[in-house]
Amino acid sequence: MVEAQRVSKKVTSPEGELLILDDVSLKIDAGEAMAIVGPSGSGKSTLLGLLAGLDVPTGGRVFLDGIELTTLDEDGRARLRAGRVGFVFQSFQLLQSLTALENVMLPMELVGEGSPRTAATDILQHVGLGKRLHHYPNQLSGGEQQRCAIARAFASNPRMLFADEPTGNLDQTTGARIVELLFALNSERATTLILVTHDRAISHHCHRLVELEAGRLTGAA
């Protein structure tokens, strides 16, 4: 479903060229849940972005659903992700000018799905926000905003879900509830999940974990 072949990523900084990822290779099978763990600055979020086609590597190749991302331009990668890929971020990434319902409807409308209002209402009810449909993000708690973001990610039944520190901005109790919800939905829908986290307890919910340190894979299980 997702594969990286000897991927590297370099960026230019005032101090010179920095190597963020160094010769990383891995493969994620359909329906698998995999955690990417490691200390801050190890390259976890960079790797996630490359696997999802949000960025391109300096070297190596990335395949998403059998298609080589590194041969596509930005528009081509966006078209490939549409309807196949969902995202959940630490910072929620909800549009402040849209209600919870409108935030969840938006990605379905962009790909021309039928009955987006019905589907969005159903998934919001499923995540416990049935009474918050017409609330704006600033009227929701952090946990409610992340529930809305999860609903948006799953609304169009993506084949793959990428989650970057989904509990990073939440307290421990709320974060635990979000993790339960995320993995329950993922199991129900047999989605391939790639999760970045620094929390080992969260990673234990996954089938497998890979560990990054200073841009290199140092362990896998």
Rosetta silent file (secondary structure, phi, psi, omega in degrees, C-alpha in Angstrom):
SEQUENCE: MVEAQRVSKKVTSPEGELLILDDVSLKIDAGEAMAIVGPSGSGKSTLLGLLAGLDVPTGGRVFLDGIELTTLDEDGRARLRAGRVGFVFQSFQLLQSLTALENVMLPMELVGEGSPRTAATDILQHVGLGKRLHHYPNQLSGGEQQRCAIARAFASNPRMLFADEPTGNLDQTTGARIVELLFALNSERATTLILVTHDRAISHHCHRLVELEAGRLTGAA
SCORE:     score description
SCORE:     0.000 S_00000001
   1 L     0.000  -45.686  177.378    0.000    0.000    0.000 S_00000001
   2 E  -136.443  134.574 -179.552    2.832    2.414    0.925 S_00000001
   3 E  -145.055  136.608  172.163    6.534    1.895    0.272 S_00000001
   4 E  -115.436  131.344  179.527    9.704    3.952    0.676 S_00000001
   5 E  -118.883  106.000  175.780   12.843    2.839   -1.136 S_00000001
   6 E    49.734   52.428 -175.049   16.124    4.302    0.166 S_00000001
   7 E   -83.161  135.933  172.131   14.548    7.682    0.841 S_00000001
   8 E  -131.920  156.383  177.367   16.611   10.653    1.924 S_00000001
   9 E  -142.351  123.456  176.716   15.690   14.281    2.584 S_00000001
  10 E  -118.796  144.649  175.297   18.061   17.222    2.751 S_00000001
  11 E  -131.996  155.717  178.772   17.208   20.847    3.460 S_00000001
  12 E   -97.384  132.047  179.262   19.262   24.026    3.312 S_00000001
  13 E  -129.956  169.750  177.176   19.665   26.059    6.490 S_00000001
  14 L   -57.574  -25.222  179.369   21.776   29.071    7.515 S_00000001
  15 L   -86.356   -2.605 -178.298   24.254   26.550    8.958 S_00000001
  16 E   117.390 -163.980 -177.852   24.442   24.702    5.636 S_00000001
  17 E   -78.035  132.415  178.365   22.831   21.533    4.302 S_00000001
  18 E  -113.318  135.614  176.496   21.017   19.360    6.838 S_00000001
  19 E   -95.765  109.023 -176.544   20.269   15.668    6.333 S_00000001
  20 E   -87.238  -42.090  176.472   16.800   15.049    7.807 S_00000001
  21 E  -128.753  141.891 -172.905   16.289   11.476    6.562 S_00000001
  22 E  -133.378  101.924  170.579   19.046    9.098    5.548 S_00000001
  23 E    57.979   53.502 -178.095   18.471    5.986    3.409 S_00000001
  24 E   -94.530  126.674  175.431   15.084    4.990    4.872 S_00000001
  25 E  -129.061  132.650  175.636   13.300    1.956    3.406 S_00000001
  26 E  -162.156  163.829 -179.263   10.030    0.464    4.632 S_00000001
  27 E  -139.663  135.402  178.221    6.792   -1.071    3.400 S_00000001
  28 E  -118.806  123.816 -178.597    3.268   -0.884    4.852 S_00000001
  29 L   -82.650  159.688  178.012    0.722   -3.491    3.775 S_00000001
  30 L   -58.752  133.675  178.355   -2.962   -2.846    3.140 S_00000001
  31 L    81.354   -2.422 -178.515   -4.965   -2.778    6.365 S_00000001
  32 L   -83.293  148.479  171.366   -1.873   -2.561    8.553 S_00000001
  33 E  -111.433  118.489 -176.780   -1.478   -0.054   11.396 S_00000001
  34 E  -124.790  135.267  177.127    2.119    1.098   11.757 S_00000001
  35 E  -103.470  137.902  171.399    3.608    3.563   14.254 S_00000001
  36 E  -106.828  116.292 -175.429    6.656    5.701   13.532 S_00000001
  37 E  -120.093  164.916  178.838    8.338    6.524   16.842 S_00000001
  38 L   152.049  167.021 -178.826   11.450    8.368   17.921 S_00000001
  39 L   -69.292  165.423  176.470   12.695   11.456   19.750 S_00000001
  40 L   -58.191  135.754  179.297   11.857   15.005   18.738 S_00000001
  41 L    84.178    7.527 -177.565   13.806   16.021   15.647 S_00000001
  42 L   -83.012   -9.663  178.414   14.397   12.460   14.468 S_00000001
  43 L   105.385   10.246 -175.565   12.562   13.007   11.168 S_00000001
  44 H   -60.526  -52.962 -176.998    9.227   11.343   11.981 S_00000001
  45 H   -67.149  -34.043  175.910    6.935   14.049   10.593 S_00000001
  46 H   -62.131  -44.973  178.287    9.192   14.533    7.569 S_00000001
  47 H   -62.363  -44.109  178.796    8.936   10.822    6.772 S_00000001
  48 H   -58.221  -45.300 -179.835    5.154   10.895    7.193 S_00000001
  49 H   -61.927  -36.869  178.311    4.900   13.839    4.795 S_00000001
  50 H   -69.939  -41.361  179.599    6.992   12.019    2.201 S_00000001
  51 H   -64.395  -31.733 -178.725    4.954    8.808    2.490 S_00000001
  52 L   -88.780   -5.344 -179.578    1.750   10.817    2.025 S_00000001
  53 L    78.100   18.273  175.331    3.086   12.789   -0.924 S_00000001
  54 L   -78.744  -18.575  177.846    2.923   16.137    0.881 S_00000001
  55 L  -146.519  170.128 -179.825    6.611   16.599    0.053 S_00000001
  56 L  -119.330  146.394 -179.580    9.155   14.909   -2.188 S_00000001
  57 L   -75.746  159.489  172.618   12.422   13.245   -1.152 S_00000001
  58 L   -74.707  -35.052  177.809   15.856   14.447   -2.170 S_00000001
  59 E  -145.167  157.095 -179.643   16.731   10.883   -3.057 S_00000001
  60 E    91.822 -177.968 -176.412   14.963    7.545   -3.311 S_00000001
  61 E  -132.146  148.657  177.716   11.431    6.627   -4.342 S_00000001
  62 E  -128.046  133.708  177.987    8.028    6.560   -2.653 S_00000001
  63 E  -118.073  134.123  176.878    5.026    4.509   -3.801 S_00000001
  64 E  -125.234  118.352 -178.615    1.432    5.130   -2.716 S_00000001
  65 L    53.750   38.990  176.282   -1.180    2.560   -3.703 S_00000001
  66 L    82.252    0.111 -178.298    1.231    1.198   -6.308 S_00000001
  67 E  -110.266  133.572 -178.111    1.913    4.575   -7.938 S_00000001
  68 E   -77.018  109.874 -178.635    5.325    6.225   -7.718 S_00000001
  69 H   -63.565  -32.696 -173.894    4.773    9.592   -6.055 S_00000001
  70 H   -72.281   -3.322  174.227    8.207   10.816   -6.991 S_00000001
  71 H   -99.426   -3.360 -174.883    7.238   10.914  -10.685 S_00000001
  72 L  -104.662  149.783  172.021    4.244   13.216  -10.068 S_00000001
  73 L   -82.229 -179.083 -174.792    4.066   16.979   -9.679 S_00000001
  74 H   -60.224  -41.184  179.166    2.254   18.602   -6.768 S_00000001
  75 H   -66.277  -38.556  179.250   -1.117   18.600   -8.563 S_00000001
  76 H   -65.214  -39.304  177.802   -0.680   14.970   -9.561 S_00000001
  77 H   -66.942  -37.750  178.753    0.073   13.964   -5.974 S_00000001
  78 H   -65.097  -40.786  178.632   -2.996   15.888   -4.762 S_00000001
  79 H   -64.382  -38.397  179.746   -5.209   14.092   -7.294 S_00000001
  80 H   -65.610  -39.068 -179.325   -3.823   10.739   -6.169 S_00000001
  81 H   -71.213  -31.381 -173.048   -4.561   11.524   -2.521 S_00000001
  82 L   -57.535  122.883  178.261   -8.111   12.757   -3.189 S_00000001
  83 L    80.087  -11.795 -179.382  -10.617   10.205   -1.944 S_00000001
  84 L  -108.471  -25.771 -168.986   -7.871    7.716   -0.990 S_00000001
  85 E  -125.905  134.640  172.951   -6.044    9.439    1.853 S_00000001
  86 E  -117.714  154.817 -178.327   -7.189   11.034    5.121 S_00000001
  87 E  -130.086  142.512  169.761   -5.134   13.113    7.548 S_00000001
  88 E  -131.283  123.550 -176.383   -5.279   13.826   11.283 S_00000001
  89 E  -113.202  160.413  177.204   -2.851   16.435   12.629 S_00000001
  90 L   -59.515  -37.606 -174.460   -1.768   17.548   16.091 S_00000001
  91 L   -93.567   14.211  174.234   -3.098   21.064   15.409 S_00000001
  92 L    72.573  -46.552  177.282   -6.509   19.806   14.144 S_00000001
  93 L    59.511   36.326  174.118   -6.307   21.905   10.923 S_00000001
  94 L   -85.275  147.013  176.304   -9.998   22.799   10.951 S_00000001
  95 L   -80.237  120.017 -172.438  -11.154   25.825    8.962 S_00000001
  96 L   -66.482  -23.805 -177.552  -12.257   28.387   11.524 S_00000001
  97 L   -86.404   -1.727 -178.670  -14.866   29.958    9.233 S_00000001
  98 L  -114.416  147.596  174.910  -16.709   26.652    8.752 S_00000001
  99 L   -71.523  170.453  176.534  -18.917   24.731   11.176 S_00000001
 100 H   -55.018  -46.332 -179.967  -18.066   21.191   12.242 S_00000001
 101 H   -60.854  -45.216 -178.528  -20.504   19.869    9.645 S_00000001
 102 H   -67.087  -36.569  176.934  -19.057   22.055    6.880 S_00000001
 103 H   -61.084  -41.005 -178.806  -15.479   21.077    7.790 S_00000001
 104 H   -74.781  -34.149  179.271  -16.355   17.402    7.413 S_00000001
 105 H   -68.959  -32.659 -169.191  -18.354   17.955    4.226 S_00000001
 106 H   -53.479  -53.361 -178.538  -15.609   19.931    2.469 S_00000001
 107 H   -62.899  -30.207  177.223  -13.256   17.116    1.361 S_00000001
 108 H   -70.596  -37.580  177.560  -16.238   15.085    0.110 S_00000001
 109 H   -66.109  -36.454 -178.064  -17.509   18.056   -1.887 S_00000001
 110 H   -66.067  -28.552  178.548  -14.065   18.570   -3.424 S_00000001
 111 L  -100.690    7.020  174.591  -14.068   15.033   -4.852 S_00000001
 112 L    73.196   29.577  178.368  -17.715   15.229   -5.920 S_00000001
 113 L   -70.657  145.144  177.408  -19.140   12.649   -3.541 S_00000001
 114 L   -77.512  147.684  177.042  -22.901   12.311   -3.468 S_00000001
 115 L    52.551   51.217 -179.005  -24.861   13.284   -0.328 S_00000001
 116 H   -63.998  -32.449 -179.181  -21.923   14.813    1.592 S_00000001
 117 H   -64.967  -42.981  179.492  -24.255   16.396    4.183 S_00000001
 118 H   -64.761  -46.285 -179.156  -25.790   13.038    5.091 S_00000001
 119 H   -64.339  -40.847 -179.679  -22.430   11.272    5.260 S_00000001
 120 H   -66.422  -41.258  178.278  -20.871   14.088    7.308 S_00000001
 121 H   -62.282  -43.168 -179.122  -23.806   14.122    9.741 S_00000001
 122 H   -61.450  -46.860 -176.336  -23.584   10.350   10.186 S_00000001
 123 H   -71.633  -34.076  176.655  -19.859   10.297   10.956 S_00000001
 124 H   -66.252  -38.581  174.637  -20.100   13.285   13.316 S_00000001
 125 H   -63.795  -38.002 -178.630  -22.855   11.513   15.222 S_00000001
 126 H   -64.052  -33.066 -179.157  -20.668    8.408   15.301 S_00000001
 127 L   -94.453    9.604  174.305  -17.832   10.323   16.983 S_00000001
 128 L    87.583   19.856 -179.265  -20.180   11.919   19.526 S_00000001
 129 L  -114.257   25.797 -178.881  -20.640   15.340   17.933 S_00000001
 130 L   -59.953  -26.601  179.553  -24.264   14.997   16.842 S_00000001
 131 L   -96.528    5.803 -177.720  -25.203   18.005   18.959 S_00000001
 132 L  -119.005   16.309 -173.668  -22.263   20.104   17.734 S_00000001
 133 L   -54.895  -39.218 -172.193  -22.893   20.014   13.983 S_00000001
 134 L  -104.978   18.225  174.497  -23.360   23.759   13.649 S_00000001
 135 L   -89.332  145.446  175.847  -20.675   24.847   16.103 S_00000001
 136 L   -86.644  159.413 -177.297  -17.515   26.547   14.848 S_00000001
 137 H   -52.011  -38.520 -178.581  -14.073   25.241   15.890 S_00000001
 138 H   -72.725   -4.614  174.897  -13.595   28.022   18.458 S_00000001
 139 H   -99.789    2.435 -178.595  -16.818   26.849   20.125 S_00000001
 140 L  -111.463  149.218  173.358  -15.448   23.314   20.551 S_00000001
 141 L   -71.358  169.539  178.289  -13.030   21.942   23.124 S_00000001
 142 H   -58.775  -43.033  178.651   -9.682   20.543   22.001 S_00000001
 143 H   -64.645  -37.904  178.042  -11.002   16.994   22.228 S_00000001
 144 H   -68.224  -37.698  177.488  -14.111   17.922   20.250 S_00000001
 145 H   -63.863  -40.164  178.987  -11.995   19.588   17.575 S_00000001
 146 H   -70.301  -33.161  173.751   -9.891   16.444   17.219 S_00000001
 147 H   -62.060  -41.117  178.062  -13.056   14.328   17.024 S_00000001
 148 H   -63.862  -42.189  178.639  -14.214   16.585   14.216 S_00000001
 149 H   -63.720  -38.340  177.314  -10.849   16.215   12.485 S_00000001
 150 H   -66.850  -41.599  176.887  -11.071   12.422   12.791 S_00000001
 151 H   -59.696  -43.614  178.291  -14.609   12.499   11.394 S_00000001
 152 H   -61.274  -42.219 -178.072  -13.362   14.559    8.452 S_00000001
 153 H   -64.445  -36.673 -176.219  -10.501   12.120    7.848 S_00000001
 154 H   -92.926  -11.099 -169.772  -12.786    9.066    7.786 S_00000001
 155 H   -58.121  -37.790 -177.338  -15.840   10.647    6.111 S_00000001
 156 L   -96.282   18.207  177.862  -14.914    9.681    2.559 S_00000001
 157 L    51.852   58.564 -178.945  -13.791    6.154    3.558 S_00000001
 158 L   -67.790  153.661  176.299  -10.122    6.609    2.637 S_00000001
 159 L   -78.275  -24.556 -177.466   -7.951    3.586    1.998 S_00000001
 160 E  -134.377  144.288  176.625   -5.110    5.175    3.985 S_00000001
 161 E  -130.142  128.708  176.248   -4.965    7.432    7.028 S_00000001
 162 E  -110.167  125.928 -178.224   -1.917    9.427    8.099 S_00000001
 163 E  -126.419  124.458 -177.132   -1.915   10.738   11.682 S_00000001
 164 E  -112.041  103.853 -179.372    0.788   13.067   13.021 S_00000001
 165 L    46.766   57.080 -171.917    0.865   13.241   16.852 S_00000001
 166 L   -64.710  -14.610  178.583   -2.966   13.212   17.006 S_00000001
 167 L  -111.756   10.007 -172.792   -3.018   13.589   20.807 S_00000001
 168 L   -61.649  -29.307 -178.397   -0.145   16.073   21.085 S_00000001
 169 L  -102.356   15.552 -174.414   -2.339   19.048   22.016 S_00000001
 170 L  -118.801  152.809  174.539   -4.640   17.141   24.382 S_00000001
 171 L   -69.796  168.198 -171.182   -4.526   16.245   28.054 S_00000001
 172 H   -61.152  -43.516 -178.027   -3.869   12.620   28.945 S_00000001
 173 H   -66.646  -46.533  178.924   -7.488   11.618   29.575 S_00000001
 174 H   -64.634  -40.691  178.878   -8.830   13.290   26.433 S_00000001
 175 H   -60.380  -39.838  179.151   -5.920   11.914   24.421 S_00000001
 176 H   -63.664  -38.574  177.902   -6.702    8.372   25.568 S_00000001
 177 H   -67.074  -38.740  178.744  -10.306    8.756   24.399 S_00000001
 178 H   -64.662  -40.554  178.511   -9.146   10.085   21.034 S_00000001
 179 H   -62.259  -44.850  178.199   -6.801    7.101   20.619 S_00000001
 180 H   -58.691  -44.259 -179.914   -9.647    4.678   21.373 S_00000001
 181 H   -64.502  -46.095 -177.885  -11.850    6.426   18.824 S_00000001
 182 H   -59.187  -46.639 -177.032   -9.134    6.538   16.163 S_00000001
 183 H   -76.099  -29.287  175.657   -8.320    2.843   16.418 S_00000001
 184 H   -65.205  -46.814  178.334  -11.980    1.801   16.689 S_00000001
 185 H   -64.949  -39.811 -179.448  -12.818    3.614   13.452 S_00000001
 186 H   -62.756  -39.531  178.754   -9.676    2.314   11.810 S_00000001
 187 H   -68.208  -43.823 -179.454  -10.618   -1.269   12.711 S_00000001
 188 H   -58.333  -38.315 -170.955  -14.233   -0.830   11.553 S_00000001
 189 H  -104.140    2.136  176.715  -13.174    0.482    8.162 S_00000001
 190 L    52.860   42.610 -179.648  -10.037   -1.637    7.609 S_00000001
 191 L   -84.319  145.123  170.752   -8.015    1.460    6.786 S_00000001
 192 E   -76.682  124.996 -175.023   -4.240    1.386    6.440 S_00000001
 193 E  -117.617  129.089  173.281   -2.963    3.594    9.270 S_00000001
 194 E  -121.727  118.206 -168.312    0.431    5.277    9.530 S_00000001
 195 E  -124.046  125.382  172.539    0.826    7.056   12.845 S_00000001
 196 E   -96.319  129.925  178.558    3.609    9.327   14.102 S_00000001
 197 L  -156.479  151.827  170.406    3.873    9.512   17.878 S_00000001
 198 L   -99.254   -2.330 -175.246    6.387    9.981   20.664 S_00000001
 199 L   -95.918  110.012 -178.019    4.029    8.081   23.008 S_00000001
 200 H   -62.991  -31.581  179.881    4.942    4.400   23.275 S_00000001
 201 H   -62.133  -38.866  178.001    1.553    3.574   24.808 S_00000001
 202 H   -68.312  -41.877 -176.937   -0.158    4.761   21.616 S_00000001
 203 H   -62.281  -25.949 -178.961    2.269    2.868   19.393 S_00000001
 204 L   -70.547  -12.038  174.253    1.346   -0.391   21.157 S_00000001
 205 L   -76.651  -15.570 -175.596   -2.112   -0.172   19.566 S_00000001
 206 L   -87.636  160.913  176.584   -0.466   -0.679   16.159 S_00000001
 207 L   -68.816  -30.451 -171.033    0.473   -3.955   14.491 S_00000001
 208 E  -153.915  153.200  172.945    4.056   -2.796   14.053 S_00000001
 209 E  -133.091  150.266  171.551    6.377    0.059   14.885 S_00000001
 210 E  -123.582  146.472 -175.374    9.504    1.475   13.294 S_00000001
 211 E  -117.651  132.610  177.127   11.906    3.709   15.165 S_00000001
 212 E  -109.494  142.163  171.287   13.793    6.697   13.814 S_00000001
 213 E  -145.149  122.976 -179.212   16.825    8.321   15.352 S_00000001
 214 L    51.913   39.568  173.494   18.704   11.174   13.661 S_00000001
 215 L    83.456    2.486  179.914   16.962   10.388   10.375 S_00000001
 216 E  -121.891  147.676  174.075   17.800    6.692   10.239 S_00000001
 217 E   -72.594  126.706 -179.197   15.766    3.600   11.039 S_00000001
 218 E  -114.836  -11.918  179.940   17.228    2.060   14.171 S_00000001
 219 E  -166.490  151.383  176.843   14.631   -0.557   15.001 S_00000001
 220 E  -149.272  150.741  179.392   11.500   -2.293   13.737 S_00000001
 221 L  -146.440    0.000    0.000    9.122   -4.835   15.167 S_00000001
